[in-house]
Amino acid sequence: MLHLDATAAAPLYQQIYDQLKQDILSGALPQGMRLPSIRALARDLRAGKNTVENAYAQLVLEGYVSVLPRSGYRVNVIQRDLHAAERPAAQGGGNVGHGRAPAIRRSPDYDFHYGNLDASTFPYAVWRKLLFAVMEEARTGRVASDGMHVYGDAHGDRHLRAELAAYLYRSRGVRCTEDQVVMCSGLQPSIMAVTRLLHHEHGQVALEDPAYNGARRAYECFGFRTIPIPVSEDGIDVTALRASSARVVHIAPSHQFPTGAVTPICRRMEILNWATERGAWIVEDDYDSELRYDGRPIPSLQSIDRHGRVIYTGTFSKTLSPGMRMSYMVLPEQLADRFRSVFAGFQCTVPWLEQAVLARFMAEGHWERHLRRICLAKKRKHDVFVGMASRLMGDGLRIHGHNAGLHLLLEVPGGPGEAALVERAAAHGVRVYPASPFWADARRYPGNCLFIGYGMLSEADIAAALERLRQAWFPATALRG
């Protein structure tokens, strides 16, 4: 059994990693044993999913476990230390039952977790009204043929797809018909579909480095070899991309994850030209395109693609609810035709009821009003964070990726390393998250960065948490006027 101690010097992900590694080396976790899923272990430990993901990623990196398609994480064959019994047992190991009671884990006062949303932003009243209306229509048979009582189209509800196609053209310049839109239950299921559509001709994918490690794991889980390509302040390095053997690239050009870099038009055209010349595919990850706080949203890469090489993906997780598991992708016409063939007989993975309510939500104008409200609310939080951090910590802190989204990349130049920053913040009751798991090539990682999400904290809590971080990292620094 694993135990975590929030007051300990080691970050929580390090504690999980250390205990699992010790259990593997000791044989307590034998060869071939399947580890708990990330979600299950996070629930059991009452820890964040990112915390468990970071621990598992390190175990995979060091060869203790492997990720197997559809089998999760399994323990590898490890050559045991035949002389371990000759040495005295280490003190304070990860197992209990040796006369030492587990420490009580203290929850942080402030948690800069990325991904979760502030519950107050959800449009409960309108959603409940539309839900009842859709249910009543289903009960009376007025919408039965559309999906409530029948198996539906693998693409998803046609009314929602039509609303999405119209909205994406207005907001992001995406040019498509409803037949090119596919509803999915998150980015990783989208990637699963993409790998199935392309696996006969492509077995590798270029990924930005750093990048969202959930995308990297999804590609690897379904048999693709990932090729890390460096990212600069202008996005992915096209020279390195051209030098690679990849014919699929996954990028977030409008708000790169996690650096926040925005790819300018000249480089976008280079990427499109590369795809056209090589017969390659571009997966455009537009995960938080609506949340821009300085100027209008940037047009999508798909909007300037004239040769049908871009697979556009988006999500409602950052603007509506991550728990609803609703996302979408827009396929080029030739891939849309292939999707209909490959996934003939499959059902959409998003429940029809949520799709039907969202379609009504969009059709009646609630969606764009909701976006205006949450953009204003998130902008206030963003401005509080950036303004307070600059006043409190000044030149000691560099903020990357501001003016958009729900996350920031913090760099502490000349300061302590990542682990020490996390540890000192925890000692002051603030949970922050390491950025190192987003780098596939550890040699490129600066070593002193943190990944901060501010979407679930109030403005007052953001200010209070930043003052705690100042005390933790720069105790001699006074508040600037």
C-alpha positions in Angstrom: 0.0 0.0 0.0 1.3 3.5 -0.9 1.2 6.4 1.5 1.8 10.0 0.7 3.1 12.7 3.0 2.4 16.3 1.8 4.7 17.6 4.5 7.7 15.5 3.4 10.6 17.0 1.5 10.0 14.9 -1.6 7.2 15.9 -4.0 4.2 13.6 -4.1 5.0 12.2 -7.6 8.5 11.4 -6.3 7.0 9.6 -3.3 4.8 7.4 -5.6 7.7 6.7 -7.9 10.1 5.8 -5.0 7.6 3.4 -3.4 6.6 1.7 -6.6 10.3 1.3 -7.7 11.1 -0.2 -4.3 8.2 -2.7 -4.6 9.3 -3.7 -8.1 12.9 -4.2 -7.0 11.9 -6.2 -3.9 9.6 -8.4 -5.9 6.5 -7.2 -4.1 5.3 -6.2 -7.6 6.3 -9.2 -9.7 7.1 -9.3 -13.4 4.0 -8.8 -15.6 1.8 -7.4 -12.8 -0.5 -4.7 -14.0 -0.3 -1.4 -12.1 -3.5 0.4 -11.1 -4.8 2.8 -13.7 -3.8 6.4 -13.3 -7.4 7.4 -12.5 -7.8 4.5 -10.0 -4.5 5.2 -8.1 -5.2 9.0 -8.1 -8.6 8.3 -6.5 -7.2 5.9 -4.0 -4.4 8.2 -2.9 -6.6 11.3 -3.2 -4.0 12.8 -5.4 -4.1 14.6 -8.8 -4.0 12.6 -12.0 -1.0 14.6 -13.1 0.9 13.5 -9.9 0.3 9.8 -10.7 1.1 10.4 -14.4 4.4 12.0 -13.6 5.4 9.0 -11.4 4.4 6.5 -14.0 6.2 8.4 -16.7 9.4 8.2 -14.7 9.0 4.5 -14.1 8.5 4.0 -17.9 11.5 6.2 -18.7 13.7 4.2 -16.4 12.5 0.8 -17.7 10.7 -0.4 -14.6 7.3 -0.6 -16.3 6.0 -0.6 -19.9 2.8 0.8 -21.5 1.1 -1.9 -23.5 -1.8 -1.2 -25.8 -5.1 -1.9 -24.1 -3.3 -3.3 -21.1 -2.1 -0.3 -19.2 1.1 -0.3 -17.2 2.8 -3.6 -16.5 6.0 -4.4 -14.6 9.0 -5.3 -16.7 11.5 -8.2 -16.1 14.0 -6.8 -13.6 17.3 -8.5 -12.8 17.2 -8.8 -9.0 20.0 -7.9 -6.7 21.1 -11.3 -5.5 23.0 -9.8 -2.6 20.2 -7.6 -1.3 19.6 -9.9 1.7 23.2 -9.4 2.9 22.6 -5.7 3.5 20.6 -4.2 6.4 17.1 -3.2 5.4 16.6 0.5 4.6 14.8 2.6 7.1 11.5 4.3 6.3 10.6 2.3 3.2 7.4 2.6 1.3 5.6 -0.4 3.0 3.8 -0.3 6.3 3.8 -2.9 9.1 7.3 -2.2 10.4 6.5 -0.3 13.5 6.1 3.1 11.8 2.7 4.6 11.4 2.0 6.4 8.1 2.1 10.2 8.3 -1.1 12.0 7.9 -1.2 13.8 4.5 -2.2 17.5 4.7 -4.1 18.9 1.8 -2.8 22.1 0.3 -4.5 25.4 1.0 -4.2 26.4 -2.7 -3.8 24.1 -5.7 -2.7 25.4 -9.1 -4.0 22.2 -10.8 -4.5 22.5 -14.6 -7.6 21.0 -16.2 -10.2 21.3 -13.5 -12.6 24.2 -13.9 -14.3 26.5 -11.4 -17.8 25.0 -10.9 -19.4 28.4 -10.7 -18.8 29.0 -14.4 -21.1 26.2 -15.6 -24.5 27.4 -17.0 -26.5 25.2 -14.7 -29.9 26.9 -15.0 -29.9 27.0 -18.8 -28.5 23.5 -19.1 -31.1 22.1 -16.8 -33.9 23.9 -18.8 -32.7 22.5 -22.1 -32.1 19.1 -20.6 -35.7 18.9 -19.5 -36.9 20.1 -22.9 -34.9 17.5 -24.8 -36.1 14.7 -22.4 -39.7 15.8 -22.8 -39.4 15.7 -26.6 -37.8 12.3 -26.4 -40.6 11.0 -24.1 -43.2 12.2 -26.6 -41.4 10.7 -29.5 -40.6 13.9 -31.3 -36.8 13.3 -31.3 -36.8 9.5 -31.0 -35.5 9.0 -34.5 -32.6 11.3 -33.8 -30.9 9.1 -31.2 -32.5 8.7 -27.8 -33.9 5.3 -28.5 -31.8 4.1 -31.5 -28.1 3.4 -32.2 -26.6 6.5 -33.8 -24.1 7.5 -36.3 -20.4 7.0 -35.5 -19.9 10.7 -36.4 -22.3 11.8 -33.6 -25.5 13.8 -33.5 -26.1 15.5 -36.9 -27.7 18.6 -35.4 -24.7 19.2 -33.1 -22.3 18.6 -36.0 -24.1 21.1 -38.1 -24.0 23.7 -35.3 -20.3 23.0 -34.8 -19.5 23.4 -38.5 -21.2 26.8 -38.5 -19.7 28.0 -35.3 -16.1 26.9 -36.2 -16.4 28.8 -39.5 -17.5 32.0 -37.7 -14.9 31.8 -34.9 -11.9 30.0 -36.3 -12.3 30.1 -40.1 -12.6 26.3 -40.3 -14.1 25.3 -43.6 -16.1 22.0 -43.4 -19.5 20.4 -43.7 -21.2 18.5 -40.9 -20.1 15.2 -42.6 -16.5 16.1 -41.8 -17.2 16.6 -38.1 -16.7 13.7 -35.7 -17.7 13.9 -32.1 -15.3 12.3 -29.7 -14.9 11.8 -25.9 -11.6 13.7 -25.6 -8.3 14.3 -27.4 -6.9 10.8 -26.7 -9.9 9.0 -28.3 -9.5 11.4 -31.3 -5.9 10.3 -31.5 -7.0 6.7 -31.3 -9.2 7.3 -34.4 -6.4 9.1 -36.2 -3.9 6.3 -35.6 -6.4 3.8 -36.9 -7.1 5.9 -40.1 -3.4 6.4 -40.8 -1.6 3.3 -39.5 -1.4 1.5 -42.8 0.8 4.3 -44.3 2.4 5.9 -41.3 3.9 4.5 -38.1 5.5 7.5 -36.6 4.4 11.0 -35.6 6.4 14.2 -34.9 5.4 15.9 -31.7 6.4 19.3 -30.3 8.9 19.1 -27.5 7.8 20.1 -25.0 4.2 18.9 -25.6 1.1 17.6 -23.9 2.3 14.2 -22.6 -1.2 12.7 -22.8 -1.0 13.0 -26.6 2.4 11.4 -26.6 1.2 8.5 -24.6 -1.9 8.0 -26.8 0.2 7.8 -29.9 2.6 5.4 -28.3 -0.2 3.3 -26.9 -1.5 2.7 -30.4 1.8 1.7 -31.9 3.2 5.0 -33.3 6.8 5.9 -32.7 7.0 9.5 -31.5 9.7 11.9 -32.8 10.3 15.0 -30.5 10.8 18.2 -32.5 12.1 21.3 -30.6 9.8 24.3 -30.1 10.9 27.9 -30.1 8.9 31.1 -29.4 7.5 30.8 -33.0 6.4 27.2 -32.6 7.7 24.0 -34.0 11.2 23.9 -35.6 10.3 23.3 -39.3 13.9 22.6 -40.3 14.0 19.8 -37.7 10.6 18.6 -38.9 11.8 18.4 -42.5 14.9 16.5 -41.4 12.8 13.9 -39.6 11.2 10.9 -41.3 7.7 11.7 -40.0 4.7 12.1 -42.2 2.3 13.0 -39.4 2.9 15.9 -37.0 0.8 16.9 -34.0 1.0 20.6 -33.1 -0.9 23.3 -31.2 -0.1 26.4 -33.3 -2.5 28.9 -31.8 -1.4 28.3 -28.1 1.4 25.8 -27.8 1.2 23.5 -24.8 2.8 24.2 -22.4 5.0 27.1 -23.6 2.1 29.2 -25.0 4.0 30.0 -28.2 1.9 31.3 -31.1 3.0 30.2 -34.6 3.2 33.1 -37.0 1.8 33.0 -40.5 5.1 32.5 -42.2 5.9 29.4 -40.2 2.3 28.1 -40.6 2.8 28.3 -44.4 6.1 26.4 -44.1 4.3 23.6 -42.2 1.6 23.4 -44.7 4.1 23.3 -47.6 6.0 20.5 -45.8 2.7 18.5 -45.5 1.8 19.1 -49.2 5.3 18.2 -50.5 5.6 15.1 -48.4 2.0 13.9 -48.6 1.9 14.3 -44.8 -0.9 15.0 -42.3 -1.1 17.7 -39.6 -3.1 17.2 -36.5 -4.0 20.7 -35.3 -4.7 20.6 -31.6 -6.9 23.7 -30.9 -7.6 22.8 -27.3 -8.3 26.3 -25.8 -8.8 28.5 -28.9 -11.7 30.5 -27.4 -9.7 31.7 -24.4 -7.7 34.6 -25.7 -7.4 37.8 -23.6 -5.5 40.1 -25.9 -7.1 40.6 -29.3 -9.3 38.3 -31.3 -8.8 34.5 -31.5 -6.1 33.5 -34.0 -7.5 31.8 -37.2 -6.9 28.1 -37.3 -4.2 26.4 -39.4 -7.0 24.5 -41.1 -8.5 27.8 -42.4 -5.5 28.4 -44.7 -5.0 24.8 -45.7 -5.9 24.5 -49.5 -4.8 20.9 -50.0 -6.8 19.0 -47.3 -3.8 18.1 -45.1 -5.1 19.3 -41.7 -7.0 17.2 -39.1 -8.5 19.8 -36.8 -9.3 18.9 -33.2 -11.0 20.9 -30.4 -12.7 20.3 -27.1 -15.4 21.6 -24.7 -13.4 20.6 -21.7 -11.8 24.0 -21.2 -14.9 26.1 -21.7 -17.8 24.0 -20.6 -17.0 20.8 -18.6 -14.2 18.3 -18.7 -16.5 15.7 -17.0 -18.8 15.7 -20.0 -16.0 14.2 -22.2 -17.0 16.1 -25.3 -14.6 17.0 -28.0 -14.6 16.9 -31.8 -12.4 16.6 -34.9 -12.8 17.9 -38.4 -11.4 15.5 -41.0 -10.3 16.4 -44.5 -12.8 15.1 -47.0 -10.7 12.1 -48.0 -10.2 11.0 -44.4 -13.9 11.6 -43.7 -14.7 9.1 -46.4 -12.1 6.7 -44.9 -13.6 7.2 -41.5 -17.0 6.1 -42.7 -15.5 3.0 -44.1 -13.1 2.1 -41.3 -15.7 2.8 -38.5 -18.8 1.5 -40.2 -20.9 -0.2 -37.6 -19.3 1.7 -34.7 -21.3 4.0 -32.3 -20.3 7.5 -31.2 -18.6 7.4 -27.8 -20.3 10.6 -26.6 -23.8 10.0 -25.1 -26.6 11.2 -27.3 -28.3 13.2 -24.6 -25.4 15.5 -23.9 -24.9 16.0 -27.6 -28.6 16.9 -28.1 -28.6 19.4 -25.2 -25.4 21.0 -26.5 -26.8 21.3 -30.0 -29.8 23.2 -28.5 -27.5 25.2 -26.3 -25.6 26.4 -29.4 -28.6 26.8 -31.7 -30.3 29.2 -29.2 -27.3 31.4 -28.8 -26.4 30.4 -25.2 -23.0 29.0 -26.2 -21.5 32.3 -27.5 -23.0 34.2 -24.6 -21.4 31.7 -22.3 -18.1 32.1 -24.0 -18.2 35.8 -23.5 -18.9 35.5 -19.8 -16.2 32.9 -19.1 -13.6 34.8 -21.2 -14.2 37.8 -19.0 -14.0 35.8 -15.8 -10.8 33.9 -16.9 -9.2 37.1 -18.1 -9.7 38.7 -14.6 -8.0 35.7 -13.1 -5.2 35.8 -15.7 -4.6 39.5 -15.0 -4.6 39.0 -11.3 -2.0 36.2 -11.6 0.3 38.0 -14.0 0.0 41.4 -12.2 0.5 40.0 -8.7 3.3 37.7 -9.7 5.2 40.6 -11.4 4.7 42.8 -8.3 5.6 40.2 -5.8 8.5 38.4 -7.5 9.6 40.8 -10.3 12.6 39.7 -12.3 12.9 36.5 -10.3 10.1 35.0 -12.3 9.5 34.7 -16.0 6.0 34.0 -17.2 5.6 32.2 -20.6 2.3 31.8 -22.5 0.2 34.5 -21.0 -2.7 36.3 -22.6 -4.5 33.0 -23.4 -5.8 29.8 -22.0 -5.9 28.5 -18.4 -2.3 27.7 -17.8 1.1 29.4 -17.6 4.7 28.2 -17.7 6.8 29.7 -14.9 10.5 29.9 -15.1 12.7 30.8 -12.1 16.0 31.8 -13.7 19.0 31.4 -11.5 16.7 29.8 -8.8 16.6 26.3 -7.4 15.6 23.3 -9.4 12.1 22.1 -10.1 11.9 19.7 -7.2 13.1 22.3 -4.7 10.5 24.8 -6.0 7.7 22.2 -5.7 8.9 21.3 -2.2 9.2 24.8 -0.9 5.7 25.7 -2.3 4.2 22.6 -0.6 5.8 23.6 2.7 3.8 26.9 2.5 0.6 25.2 1.6 0.6 25.7 -2.1 0.6 22.9 -4.7 2.4 23.6 -7.9 3.3 21.1 -10.6 6.6 20.1 -12.3 7.0 20.9 -16.0 9.6 18.3 -16.8 7.2 15.5 -17.8 6.2 17.6 -20.9 9.8 17.3 -22.3 10.5 14.0 -24.2 14.2 15.0 -24.6 15.3 15.8 -21.0 18.4 17.6 -22.4 16.2 20.4 -23.6 14.5 21.0 -20.3 15.7 24.2 -18.5 15.4 22.5 -15.1 13.6 25.2 -13.2 10.1 25.5 -14.7 6.7 24.9 -13.2 3.3 24.3 -14.9 0.6 26.4 -13.3 -3.2 26.2 -13.9 -5.3 29.0 -12.4 -8.8 28.2 -13.7 -10.2 26.6 -10.6 -9.0 29.3 -8.1 -10.8 32.5 -7.2 -9.1 35.8 -7.8 -8.6 36.3 -4.0 -7.1 32.8 -3.7 -4.7 33.4 -6.6 -3.4 36.6 -4.8 -3.1 34.8 -1.5 -1.4 31.8 -3.0 1.1 34.0 -4.9 2.0 35.7 -1.6 2.7 32.3 -0.2 4.9 31.5 -3.2 6.9 34.7 -2.7 7.5 33.7 0.9 8.6 30.2 -0.2 10.9 31.2 -3.1 11.9 34.8 -2.4 11.6 35.4 1.3 13.7 38.5 1.2 11.7 40.2 -1.5 9.3 42.9 -0.5 6.0 43.8 -2.3 6.6 46.4 -5.0 4.6 49.5 -5.1 
